[in-house]
Amino acid sequence: MGFRLAVIGAGWSGLAAALEALALGAEVTLFEMAPAAGGRARDLNAGSDDGLDNGQHICIGAYSETLRLMATVGVAEGDAFLRLPLRLVDARGLGLRLPSGQAMPAFIRGALGRRGWSFPQGAFPHGQTGTPEELARTELAQETGLRAVRLQRLGVLAVAHGMASQYGEHWLATDLTQGEPDLEPEELGLRHAWVSRDEFETMTRDGRIVDSATLAAYALLLMAERRGEVSLR
Ligand SMILES: Cc1cc2nc3c(=O)[nH]c(=O)nc-3n(C[C@H](O)[C@H](O)[C@H](O)COP(=O)(O)OP(=O)(O)OC[C@H]3O[C@@H](n4cnc5c(N)ncnc54)[C@H](O)[C@@H]3O)c2cc1C
């Protein structure tokens, strides 16, 4: 095509743009202000004993253009990367670990593996509002099919005090009748079950219940019972 092009910056994007332009027949001049190419993914003192590999440390399989660019410049994926099922874990080892296999089924299996038990809870969908009591009734009915004649407010607590401005109101639902759940798409596969108090407390000890809002609601219930404001036994 025979045109001249200046590319500023020799990071991943500048290098990729320069290569694409070269393939189209351009005469490319690449400007880079740092001593070496690579941008935020460059090696520092590459090849020396105190060299530091600044990245890319994680390249997910969906980076198909990155993989295509590597193939274009002759880098074999197997030489540059160790291919593993996706893991997003923090320093304590907590987070998401997908099993091996095709991406979508593996993601679903991995996400389902992180599920636990909790009391029904939720927030209004974007653009909808209402009272906390209406929300409590809606979530209870949607997730479990239960309709409550009586809702008694147990209290309001911060979801993550000092870290987030989100609060949750906790309600005790009584005089229940069973109907059909009306699950939202992201709740499909959600199950509900009745458990005794002893079983509930066992579940909090053995890790089947890890939801802090559920534990907070239970604590509010116990305190309300102690004050004689509710009686369920
Ligand atoms: C420590 C670290 C770890 C990372 N780990 C991962 C990871 O595991 N997985 C992942 O996907 N991403 C990771 N990233 C992010 C990833 O490295 C960047 O998103 C990617 O390198 C950005 O490429 P870029 O070309 O868009 O920009 P940059 O890499 O920032 O490149 C821009 C280039 O332009 C040059 N430049 C800017 N202005 C001028 C100018 N006026 N004249 C000349 N040159 C100029 C800069 O010097 C630089 O070289 C990491 C980043 C860091 C810092």
The ligand as a MOL file (V3000), in Angstrom:
LIG
                    3D

  0  0  0     0  0            999 V3000
M  V30 BEGIN CTAB
M  V30 COUNTS 53 58 0 0 0
M  V30 BEGIN ATOM
M  V30 1 C 3.4420 -5.5650 37.4560 0
M  V30 2 C 2.4060 -5.7580 36.3580 0
M  V30 3 C 1.8400 -7.0250 36.1930 0
M  V30 4 C 0.8760 -7.2230 35.2010 0
M  V30 5 N 0.3510 -8.4710 35.0570 0
M  V30 6 C -0.5520 -8.6900 34.0960 0
M  V30 7 C -1.0680 -9.9780 33.8880 0
M  V30 8 O -0.6910 -10.9100 34.5900 0
M  V30 9 N -2.0180 -10.1710 32.9240 0
M  V30 10 C -2.4650 -9.1380 32.1530 0
M  V30 11 O -3.2960 -9.3650 31.2880 0
M  V30 12 N -1.9750 -7.8880 32.3110 0
M  V30 13 C -1.0260 -7.6430 33.2490 0
M  V30 14 N -0.5500 -6.3960 33.4190 0
M  V30 15 C -1.0680 -5.3320 32.5360 0
M  V30 16 C -0.3810 -5.3920 31.1880 0
M  V30 17 O 1.0120 -5.5410 31.3710 0
M  V30 18 C -0.7190 -4.1180 30.4460 0
M  V30 19 O -2.1250 -3.9960 30.2990 0
M  V30 20 C -0.1250 -4.0740 29.0540 0
M  V30 21 O 1.2560 -4.3570 29.1120 0
M  V30 22 C -0.4380 -2.6970 28.4840 0
M  V30 23 O 0.1230 -2.6050 27.1910 0
M  V30 24 P -0.0270 -1.2800 26.3930 0
M  V30 25 O 0.7970 -1.4180 25.1480 0
M  V30 26 O -1.4490 -0.9420 26.1820 0
M  V30 27 O 0.5460 -0.1060 27.3210 0
M  V30 28 P 1.9970 0.0320 27.9500 0
M  V30 29 O 2.5980 -1.2800 28.2510 0
M  V30 30 O 1.8650 1.0120 29.0740 0
M  V30 31 O 2.8480 0.6600 26.7960 0
M  V30 32 C 2.8640 2.0370 26.5190 0
M  V30 33 C 4.2770 2.3680 26.0350 0
M  V30 34 O 4.2640 3.6700 25.5090 0
M  V30 35 C 5.4310 4.3520 25.9270 0
M  V30 36 N 5.1220 5.7720 25.8420 0
M  V30 37 C 4.1440 6.4430 26.4700 0
M  V30 38 N 4.1390 7.7170 26.0840 0
M  V30 39 C 5.1330 7.8580 25.1770 0
M  V30 40 C 5.6080 8.9480 24.4280 0
M  V30 41 N 5.0640 10.1730 24.5090 0
M  V30 42 N 6.6480 8.7510 23.6080 0
M  V30 43 C 7.2040 7.5190 23.5070 0
M  V30 44 N 6.7980 6.4480 24.1930 0
M  V30 45 C 5.7620 6.6280 25.0180 0
M  V30 46 C 5.6600 3.8240 27.3440 0
M  V30 47 O 7.0180 3.9910 27.7230 0
M  V30 48 C 5.3170 2.3470 27.1490 0
M  V30 49 O 6.4270 1.5600 26.7810 0
M  V30 50 C 0.4400 -6.1450 34.3850 0
M  V30 51 C 1.0000 -4.8740 34.5550 0
M  V30 52 C 1.9870 -4.6810 35.5290 0
M  V30 53 C 2.5880 -3.3010 35.6700 0
M  V30 END ATOM
M  V30 BEGIN BOND
M  V30 1 1 1 2
M  V30 2 1 2 3
M  V30 3 2 2 52
M  V30 4 2 3 4
M  V30 5 1 4 5
M  V30 6 1 4 50
M  V30 7 2 5 6
M  V30 8 1 6 7
M  V30 9 1 6 13
M  V30 10 2 7 8
M  V30 11 1 7 9
M  V30 12 1 9 10
M  V30 13 2 10 11
M  V30 14 1 10 12
M  V30 15 2 12 13
M  V30 16 1 13 14
M  V30 17 1 14 15
M  V30 18 1 14 50
M  V30 19 1 15 16
M  V30 20 1 16 17
M  V30 21 1 16 18
M  V30 22 1 18 19
M  V30 23 1 18 20
M  V30 24 1 20 21
M  V30 25 1 20 22
M  V30 26 1 22 23
M  V30 27 1 23 24
M  V30 28 2 24 25
M  V30 29 1 24 26
M  V30 30 1 24 27
M  V30 31 1 27 28
M  V30 32 2 28 29
M  V30 33 1 28 30
M  V30 34 1 28 31
M  V30 35 1 31 32
M  V30 36 1 32 33
M  V30 37 1 33 34
M  V30 38 1 33 48
M  V30 39 1 34 35
M  V30 40 1 35 36
M  V30 41 1 35 46
M  V30 42 1 36 37
M  V30 43 1 36 45
M  V30 44 2 37 38
M  V30 45 1 38 39
M  V30 46 1 39 40
M  V30 47 2 39 45
M  V30 48 1 40 41
M  V30 49 2 40 42
M  V30 50 1 42 43
M  V30 51 2 43 44
M  V30 52 1 44 45
M  V30 53 1 46 47
M  V30 54 1 46 48
M  V30 55 1 48 49
M  V30 56 2 50 51
M  V30 57 1 51 52
M  V30 58 1 52 53
M  V30 END BOND
M  V30 END CTAB
M  END
